[in-house]
Amino acid sequence: MSDKHVRKMLRRMESGEPVEVAPSMATMKRLTRLAFIAQQFGYEYADVRQGGGAQGDGYVLLIVPDPSPEARARAERNRAAYPDAGEGGALPPLDPGAIELLKARITFDITAKYTDRQRILLAGVGAVPLAVMAGFGLGSGITAVVVTVAVWAAVMALLPVGLAFNRRYRARYAALLEAAGFTSVSDQAGRLRYVPPGGQFPGQGNPFAGGTSC
């Protein structure tokens, strides 16, 4: 994990406002570790969306202040134990169990972002440029049209496999979260989310409105 992104995130957190974190090469490992560090200093994971990176195809992590007494006490302990964390100093050790739950929450949120119907529509539209490039790259006239249609149909034929995989993947992480005491809720957009035991939905309304970015 890049010290640069950790330092930048911790400095942004001093504002007490929601913070968006968009690391380059936003792998799941990097996102979960950033979310874990944020939790150690008074923030909590709220949501994830696409739009990060130079090409806009990466992920953006949203963290928000955690007002719970447990979070405030944890933050005070860690600020005392790791006073130079925001300047590149030592950080709290990673907790594999907490990391696994954060991974489950972030992964579930990503896989539940769209309904199956929306995924079919997006795939159908997204497959058009690929089919056109393949068709007109291999021929012209009627041949190009036939190849284009064939490539598009082949891509769409594979879609049910992808949807089934996504559902199994989502169910796996949902089961892990439920076993840990997390509760399923629907946000204002109707999207299914999971909140921690005894917790509440972090960030109200549009969770990405009005945050500071890093």
C-alpha positions in Angstrom: 0.0 0.0 0.0 1.4 3.4 -1.0 2.4 5.5 2.0 1.5 8.6 -0.1 -2.1 7.6 -0.3 -2.3 6.8 3.4 -0.7 10.1 4.4 -3.0 12.0 2.0 -6.1 10.3 3.3 -5.2 10.8 7.0 -4.6 14.5 6.3 -7.9 14.9 4.6 -9.6 13.1 7.5 -8.5 16.0 9.8 -11.3 18.1 8.2 -13.9 15.9 9.8 -15.7 15.8 6.5 -16.5 12.8 4.2 -13.4 11.9 2.1 -13.2 10.3 -1.3 -10.0 8.2 -1.8 -9.1 7.3 -5.4 -5.8 5.5 -5.4 -4.1 4.6 -8.7 -4.3 0.9 -9.3 -7.2 0.6 -6.9 -7.0 -3.1 -6.2 -9.3 -4.7 -3.7 -6.3 -5.2 -1.4 -5.5 -1.5 -1.5 -9.1 -0.4 -1.0 -9.7 -2.6 2.0 -6.4 -1.6 3.6 -7.1 2.1 3.2 -10.6 1.5 4.6 -9.1 -0.4 7.6 -6.6 2.4 8.4 -9.4 5.0 8.2 -11.4 3.0 10.7 -8.5 3.1 13.1 -8.6 6.9 13.2 -12.3 7.7 13.5 -13.7 7.1 10.1 -15.7 4.3 8.6 -16.3 2.8 5.1 -19.4 4.2 3.5 -19.5 3.2 -0.2 -17.5 2.6 -3.4 -18.1 3.6 -7.0 -16.4 3.6 -10.3 -14.7 6.7 -11.7 -11.2 6.7 -10.3 -7.9 6.4 -12.1 -6.6 8.3 -15.1 -9.1 6.5 -17.4 -12.0 6.8 -15.0 -12.3 3.0 -14.9 -10.9 2.6 -11.4 -12.7 2.7 -8.0 -13.3 5.6 -5.6 -13.7 4.8 -1.9 -15.9 6.9 0.3 -15.1 7.1 4.0 -17.1 9.2 6.5 -16.7 10.2 10.2 -17.8 7.5 12.6 -19.6 9.2 15.6 -19.9 6.1 17.7 -18.2 6.1 21.2 -16.2 3.0 20.2 -14.8 4.7 17.1 -13.9 7.9 19.0 -12.1 5.9 21.7 -10.2 3.8 19.1 -9.2 6.9 17.3 -7.8 8.5 20.5 -5.8 5.4 21.3 -4.3 5.2 17.9 -3.5 8.9 17.6 -1.6 8.6 20.9 0.1 5.3 19.8 0.8 6.4 16.2 1.2 10.2 16.3 3.2 10.4 13.1 0.9 8.2 11.0 -0.1 11.1 8.8 3.5 12.0 8.1 4.6 8.5 7.0 5.2 7.1 10.5 4.1 3.7 11.8 0.6 2.6 11.3 -1.7 0.3 13.4 -1.2 -3.4 12.5 -3.6 -4.9 10.1 -6.3 -7.2 11.5 -7.0 -10.0 9.1 -10.5 -10.6 10.3 -11.5 -6.9 9.9 -9.8 -6.8 6.5 -11.8 -9.8 5.4 -15.1 -8.2 6.5 -14.2 -4.9 4.7 -13.4 -6.9 1.6 -16.8 -8.6 1.8 -18.6 -5.3 2.2 -16.8 -3.6 -0.6 -17.1 -6.5 -3.0 -20.8 -6.9 -2.2 -21.4 -3.2 -2.9 -19.6 -3.5 -6.2 -21.5 -6.6 -7.3 -24.8 -5.2 -6.2 -24.4 -1.9 -7.9 -26.6 -2.9 -10.8 -29.6 -5.2 -11.3 -29.3 -8.1 -13.7 -31.6 -6.2 -16.1 -29.3 -3.2 -16.0 -26.2 -5.4 -16.5 -27.8 -6.9 -19.6 -28.5 -3.5 -21.0 -25.0 -2.2 -20.3 -23.5 -5.4 -21.7 -25.6 -5.1 -24.9 -24.5 -1.5 -25.4 -20.9 -2.1 -24.5 -20.6 -5.1 -26.8 -21.5 -3.0 -29.9 -18.1 -1.2 -30.3 -16.2 -4.5 -29.8 -18.4 -6.3 -32.4 -18.0 -3.4 -34.9 -14.2 -3.4 -34.6 -14.1 -7.1 -35.0 -16.5 -7.2 -37.9 -14.9 -4.4 -40.0 -11.4 -5.4 -39.0 -12.0 -8.8 -40.6 -13.9 -7.8 -43.7 -16.1 -5.3 -45.4 -19.6 -5.0 -46.8 -22.0 -7.9 -46.0 -19.1 -9.9 -44.5 -18.4 -7.2 -42.0 -22.0 -6.9 -41.0 -22.4 -10.7 -40.6 -19.2 -10.9 -38.4 -20.3 -7.9 -36.4 -23.7 -9.5 -35.6 -22.0 -12.9 -34.9 -19.5 -11.3 -32.4 -22.3 -9.3 -30.7 -24.4 -12.5 -30.4 -21.5 -14.5 -29.0 -20.8 -11.9 -26.3 -24.5 -11.8 -25.3 -24.6 -15.6 -25.2 -21.9 -15.6 -22.6 -23.8 -13.0 -20.4 -25.9 -15.5 -18.5 -22.7 -17.2 -17.3 -21.4 -13.9 -16.1 -24.6 -13.1 -14.3 -24.7 -16.4 -12.6 -21.1 -16.0 -11.4 -21.9 -12.5 -10.1 -24.9 -13.8 -8.1 -22.9 -16.6 -6.6 -20.1 -14.2 -5.7 -22.5 -11.8 -4.1 -24.3 -14.6 -2.2 -20.9 -15.8 -0.8 -20.0 -12.4 0.7 -23.6 -11.8 1.9 -23.4 -15.1 3.8 -20.1 -14.0 5.3 -21.4 -10.7 6.4 -24.6 -12.1 7.9 -22.6 -14.7 9.8 -20.6 -11.8 11.3 -23.9 -10.1 12.5 -24.2 -7.5 9.7 -27.7 -6.5 8.7 -29.0 -6.0 5.2 -30.7 -2.7 4.4 -31.8 -0.8 1.3 -30.4 2.6 0.8 -32.4 5.6 -0.6 -31.7 4.4 -4.2 -33.1 0.9 -3.3 -29.7 -0.8 -3.5 -29.1 -3.6 -0.9 -26.3 -2.8 1.5 -25.0 -4.3 4.7 -24.4 -2.3 8.0 -22.3 -3.5 11.0 -23.9 -5.1 14.0 -25.8 -2.5 16.0 -24.8 0.1 13.5 -26.6 2.4 11.1 -26.2 3.3 7.5 -23.1 5.5 7.1 -23.7 8.7 5.2 -27.2 9.8 4.4 -28.7 10.8 1.0 -26.1 10.7 -1.8 -23.1 9.3 -0.1 -20.7 10.9 -2.6 -22.1 14.4 -2.3 -19.9 17.0 -0.8 -16.8 15.0 0.1 -13.2 16.0 -0.2 -11.0 14.0 -2.6 -7.5 12.5 -2.3 
